[in-house]
Amino acid sequence: MIKSLLNETLDVEDIIIESLKDMVKDEVKKHIKAALDKDPGLKRELKEAVNLYLEARAKQIYAAVLLAKGATKLGLSIMPGDMKKDLSKEVMSILEKELGQIMETAL
């Protein structure tokens, strides 16, 4: 009972701390927005930089996918025939599950 009460008290403290963090973040966002509204050139510059960053991250993810694809092909090419078939099925099963989860998250 005491442990439960203590946990509830700590949960309330955590909620208060998180709320205060959110309030500080909101104030910082307001100051940043005001500064950017005063300087449209800086706002455009930062927007372009963010777009370039997101594009670079997308390219990085694409490159990682291509590396994984190449490594999988290499691994399969050096395996004996019967193992290759079994491993191919396993890889496809894993990819189907992973892609399904990604699609669920994205949609």
N, C-alpha and C positions, 0 to 999 in steps of 0.2 A: 504494500500500500504506500509506504513512504517512497519507495523507488518510483512508483507510478506518479505520485505527486511531484517528485523532483523532476521527472522527465517532462511532465506537463509544464512545469515552471520554465524549464530550459527551452521548451518549444516556443513558449510565449516570448522569451528573450530573443530567440532566433528570429521570430517574426518581426519584432521591433527593430532589431539590427538590420534585417533585410529591407524593411520599410524605410529606414533612415538612409540606407545606401541608395535606394530607388529615388528618394527625394533629392539627394545630392546629384545623382545622375541627371535627373530632370532639370535641375537648375543649371548644370554645366551645359546641357543641350540647349537651353534657352539662350545662354550667353554666346555659345558658338553660332547658333542660328542668327542672333542679332548682329554679330560681327560679320557674318557672311552676307547678310542682307544689306549691310553698309557698303560692301565691296563686291559688286557683281563679277568683276574680273577674277578675284580670288575664288569666288564660288564656282565659276566656270572651270578654273584651273584645277581645283580639288575634285570636281565632278569628273573631269577628264582623267585625272590621276586614278580615281577609284575605278573608272571603267577599264583603264589599262591594267590595273591590278587584277580585277576580276577576269579579264581576258587571259592574263598570264597564268593565273591559277587554273583556269579551264585548260589551257595548253599543257600545264604541268600534269594535271590529272589524265589528260589524253595520252601524254607521253608515258605515264606510269602504266596505263592500260596496254599500250603497245609493247612495253617491256615485258609485262606479264604474259601477253600473248606470245611473244617471241620465245620467252623462257619455257612456256608450256610446250610450244612446238618442238623446241630443242630437246626437252626432256622426253617427249613422246618419240622423237626420231631415234633416240639411242636405246630405247627399250626393246626387248624381245616382243614378237608379234602378239602372243597371247596376253602378255602384261599390258601391252599398248592398248588393246581393245578394252580391257577391264578398266584401266586408268582413264581412258577417254570417256567411258560411261560415267565414272566418278566425277571427273572434271565437269562434264556437262551437267550433272545433277547439282553440283555445288554452284555452278554459274546460274542455273535456272533459279535456285533458291535465292541467291544473292541479288540477282536482277529483279526478281519478284519483290523483294524487300525494298530495293531502291525505288522501284516504280510506285509502291504503296506509299512510301515516304514523300516522293515527289508530287504525287497527286493528292 
